[in-house]
Each structure stands twice: as C-alpha cells, then as structure tokens.
C-alpha cells in the first residue's frame, strides 16, 4: 500500500489492527512508512519465543542483522546469547528480542527521532500483545527511549526500573543492560554486566519466570 501523508498514523492503524504477534510481524514487514526500508535488505522484527516472559529491546539492526533478517545475530548478538545463557535464558525457550526500529540505519548510525516516532506505535503494540513479565533494554539508546530518561547507561544499568505505557494493565519491571557491542569494545566492563545479569536472574526468580539450567 502506498504511503499516506502521515506514516505515524498509518503505523498506529496497522498496529491496532494486529491481534497477534504473528499478524503484527507481517504488518511490520509490509509497512512502508519508514524511509530506512528503501535501503535495507530485510525488515528485522523479532526473534525468540513468542510465549517468552522476558522481552529484550535493542536499538536497530546492524549489517549482519539486515542480511539475516533477525535481531542480534552479529558479534554483539552472539555475546548477548552467551550472557543470557549464564543465567539460563535463551531465545530458543524463554526470551523474545526486538528493536526500537526494524530497518538498518545507513552506516549503523543512531536512529533519528523521526524514524523512532514512526516505529513507536509498532513497538508499543508488540509490548502490549507480548505482555512480558520483564523487560530488558540493551544499551543507552534503547534505555533512554523506552524509559523516557536522559540519564546515562552507567547510572541506569542493573537498576530495577518500571516501564509504563498507555493500555498496559500495570507497569512492567525493566532492567537496563550494557549493550553487548559496547562490551566488545570495553571488555573490562564485563564484570559490571555480570553483576547486572545476577540482578536479572534474581528478579526472574522473584517474578516466577522459569530459567533453564545456567551455563
């Protein structure tokens, strides 16, 4: 369908019409309201278990993600999988992963406010349909966008915060994490990430979220 004059309204409309995560994924793949789509190889919506109680939100697809059509599959994604495995979480069984935006920004630049505004209704609907018991935000960008804060990630990481959104019956516990891409550049901060994962594990147990055997 050709673009209306108001891609944000279009995004709200298709988001509201989707009754399941599967329908929403298809609707996002067909959506033409974000100019990034023109240069992207793939629309990268989500990966992981649709019935997972833990939802991870990253920033945007990178080169590897754009090629494979899945979030967090490059070097940073492999590190994320390893980090999650240390506390018995995996996209095979109990984690669902998505991003703020669904198309790769050229040169992996940060998403623009306009690009995020167009995708926001689609992400909000994903959260509504998914109804996770726990949200994890990966990195400064996703954390600030989701929690509406300007605090840096070093101040926010590992803290038990609350995500609120219109239409949600109650706030969702949310823990910001250091982005795995950052940890690849600054391996000396991996100890901080490990502390944060222990917080996540304890909160999962408190919320009754099943974890597999930890590695």
C-alpha positions, -999 to +999 in steps of 0.1 A: +000+000+000+013+034-009+022+058+018-004+081+033+007+116+043+010+105+078+032+074+084+028+077+122-010+075+118-005+046+094+017+028+119-009+033+147-036+020+124-018-012+114-006-018+150-041-015+164-054-039+137-029-067+146-045-092+170-015-115+175+023-111+174+024-131+141-001-107+125+019-077+138+052-091+124+036-095+090+021-060+092+055-045+101+072-064+072+046-048+048+048-013+063+064+013+040+062+043+063+099+044+073+123+057+047+151+034+060+132+005+044+143+016+009+180+008+015+176-022+038+178-058+027+154-070+053+128-059+078+141-072+111+112-076+135+119-101+162+134-134+172+129-158+201+099-175+217+065-158+212+054-170+246+086-158+264+081-139+296+113-119+291+115-093+263+147-076+252+147-044+233+178-032+214+184-002+192+184-011+155+196-038+131+233-038+120+248-053+089+246-089+099+210-085+112+200-068+080+214-097+060+198-124+081+166-106+089+169-113+126+179-091+156+212-096+175+229-122+152+262-105+147+292-105+171+272-085+197+243-108+193+265-139+199+278-122+231+243-114+242+233-151+238+263-161+259+255-135+286+219-148+287+230-184+288+249-178+320+216-172+338+195-199+320+179-175+294+178-182+257+159-171+226+151-208+220+130-211+251+123-180+272+134-148+256+119-126+229+141-100+212+132-069+192+145-034+184+133+002+186+134+003+148+132-025+122+155-014+094+192-008+094+202+029+095+230+036+069+265+031+083+249+019+116+242+055+127+218+061+156+181+061+146+167+096+141+139+108+163+116+107+132+125+071+125+118+062+161+084+080+161+072+061+131+082+027+147+070+036+182+033+025+177+045-008+163+068-014+193+041-003+218+018-029+202+044-056+203+048-050+241+010-049+245+005-082+227+036-098+242+027-087+278+062-097+291+068-101+329+102-085+325+117-060+300+155-057+294+168-027+275+201-032+257+223-001+258+219+036+263+198+044+233+171+018+239+170+025+276+166+063+272+139+058+245+119+032+265+122+049+299+119+085+287+151+095+306+183+113+297+203+095+324+234+077+311+235+039+309+262+037+336+237+053+360+208+032+350+224-002+343+213-031+366+187-010+383+152-023+388+131+003+370+095+003+358+082+007+322+048+022+318+027+025+286-009+035+279-030+004+276-009-018+299-027-030+330+003-023+351+040-012+348+065-038+337+097-043+357+126-032+335+164-036+339+187-017+316+218-036+304+251-025+289+249-031+252+269-062+241+285-041+213+299-018+240+312-048+259+331-059+228+348-025+227+353-024+265+358-059+278+370-045+311+333-037+319+322-073+316+323-076+354+296-049+356+275-068+330+278-099+351+266-081+382+236-069+362+228-104+349+227-116+385+202-089+393+181-101+362+183-137+374+172-128+409+143-107+395+133-136+372+130-159+402+111-133+422+086-128+393+082-166+388+099-166+353+113-200+346+150-201+338+168-231+323+200-245+337+226-218+338+259-224+319 
